[in-house]
C-alpha cells in the first residue's frame, strides 16, 4: 500500500514521509531489526524527488536522528537526497534559461 501512495505523486510522497515520521515508534516495534529495509522503501521516493531544501533538511534530520536503526539504509537515502539537492540547485540556477529557450524555440 505504501508504495502506491508514495509513488503516486509529490503529495503522496510527502504524506508517506509524514506518516512514517508520525508512526515511527510503532513501525519500529513491528519490524524490529528489519526497520532499515522497510524505511528505505518508504523514504527513498521522498528523498529522491524532494524539490526544496527544507524537505531535504527535514529528511536528513530524521535519518540522522534515527541513525542507529536506519544505518544500513543511510547510504541509499543520503545518495538520493544528494541527487535531489543537485536537481534543486539546477532548477534554481538554470530553469529560467531553459524555459526561455523553449519559449523562443516554439515561436520560430
C-alpha positions as CSV (number, residue, x, y, z in Angstrom):
1,X,0.0,0.0,0.0
2,X,2.7,2.5,0.9
3,X,4.4,2.0,-2.5
4,X,1.2,3.0,-4.2
5,X,0.8,6.1,-2.1
6,X,4.4,7.2,-2.2
7,X,4.9,6.6,-5.8
8,X,1.7,8.3,-6.9
9,X,2.7,11.9,-6.6
10,X,4.6,14.6,-4.8
11,X,1.7,14.9,-2.3
12,X,1.7,11.1,-1.9
13,X,5.4,11.0,-1.1
14,X,5.0,13.9,1.4
15,X,2.1,12.1,3.0
16,X,4.0,8.9,3.2
17,X,7.0,10.6,4.8
18,X,4.8,12.4,7.3
19,X,3.1,9.1,8.2
20,X,6.4,7.3,8.6
21,X,7.7,10.0,10.9
22,X,4.5,10.2,13.0
23,X,4.3,6.4,13.3
24,X,8.0,5.6,13.6
25,X,7.8,4.0,17.0
26,X,5.0,1.7,16.0
27,X,6.8,0.8,12.8
28,X,10.0,0.1,14.7
29,X,8.1,-2.1,17.2
30,X,6.5,-4.1,14.4
31,X,9.5,-4.5,12.1
32,X,12.3,-4.7,14.7
33,X,15.7,-5.1,13.2
34,X,14.2,-5.1,9.7
35,X,13.2,-1.5,10.1
36,X,16.0,-0.1,7.9
37,X,14.9,-2.0,4.8
38,X,11.3,-1.1,5.3
39,X,12.1,2.6,6.0
40,X,14.4,2.7,2.9
41,X,11.4,1.7,0.8
42,X,9.2,4.3,2.4
43,X,11.7,7.2,2.5
44,X,13.6,6.7,-0.8
45,X,10.9,8.2,-3.1
46,X,10.6,11.3,-0.9
47,X,14.4,11.6,-0.8
48,X,14.8,11.2,-4.5
49,X,12.1,13.6,-5.5
50,X,12.4,16.3,-2.9
51,X,12.1,19.7,-4.5
52,X,13.2,22.1,-1.8
53,X,16.0,22.3,0.7
54,X,13.6,22.4,3.6
55,X,12.3,18.9,2.7
56,X,15.9,17.6,2.4
57,X,16.9,19.1,5.7
58,X,13.8,17.5,7.4
59,X,14.7,14.1,5.8
60,X,18.3,14.3,6.7
61,X,17.5,15.3,10.3
62,X,15.0,12.4,10.6
63,X,17.5,9.9,9.2
64,X,20.4,11.1,11.4
65,X,18.1,11.2,14.5
66,X,17.3,7.5,13.9
67,X,20.8,6.6,12.6
68,X,21.2,3.6,14.9
69,X,18.0,1.9,13.4
70,X,18.5,3.1,9.9
71,X,22.3,2.6,9.4
72,X,22.0,0.1,6.5
73,X,19.7,2.4,4.6
74,X,21.5,5.7,5.2
75,X,23.9,5.5,2.2
76,X,20.9,4.9,-0.2
77,X,18.8,7.6,1.4
78,X,21.6,10.2,1.5
79,X,22.6,9.5,-2.1
80,X,19.0,10.1,-3.2
81,X,18.9,13.3,-1.1
82,X,22.2,14.4,-2.7
83,X,20.8,13.8,-6.1
84,X,17.7,15.8,-5.3
85,X,19.9,18.6,-4.0
86,X,21.7,18.7,-7.3
87,X,18.4,18.9,-9.1
88,X,17.2,21.7,-6.8
89,X,20.4,23.7,-7.4
90,X,20.0,23.2,-11.2
91,X,16.4,24.3,-11.2
92,X,17.2,27.4,-9.0
93,X,20.0,28.4,-11.3
94,X,19.2,27.3,-14.8
95,X,15.4,26.6,-15.2
96,X,14.6,30.2,-16.4
97,X,17.1,29.9,-19.2
98,X,15.6,26.6,-20.3
99,X,12.1,27.9,-20.2
100,X,13.2,31.0,-22.2
101,X,15.0,28.8,-24.8
102,X,11.9,26.6,-25.1
103,X,9.7,29.7,-25.5
104,X,11.9,31.1,-28.1
105,X,12.2,27.8,-30.0
106,X,8.5,27.5,-30.0
107,X,8.0,30.8,-31.7
108,X,10.3,30.2,-34.7
